[in-house]
Amino acid sequence: MGSGTAMAKKAPRKPSKPNPDQMTTRALKMRLEYADWLEQLARVNQTTLAGLFAQALFDFAEKKGFKKPPERT
């Protein structure tokens, strides 16, 4: 089975500083009917789902007196 030689273990990587320009993705779980409603809402407002979420969250944060968000892209 084995040849008697041990494989060398890789040294653990040092965590790097986070890149402020690094992008991330989040998934939302929802019923198909709700997803269809969101897509219709975005289409009626001539935007994308990402744009719709960004605008809705911006408006919500502003209404709550929360700080302005950083640039999204």
Steps between C-alpha positions, in 0.01 A plus 500: 500500500729779624853555384617587846561868425301759685359799319615833640224709652448845357568785738180684595447820308521827687170685474542794268355842557156531343497680167241781517428450127435127537148402393271252674170333421211421729207273420143557612262210542141579400191350348472514122193724524699753705795481260264568208355799687850640560593460133178676394568784744853541363376493140227761568767724656737438206775357717660169593440298814835620634404861425160452660654357818763774511241777464260341750776455758629852443149642552446285810834599654436868427153479657652343813773767519772245428824603330524501121632175350837471332511469122343168398712429191 
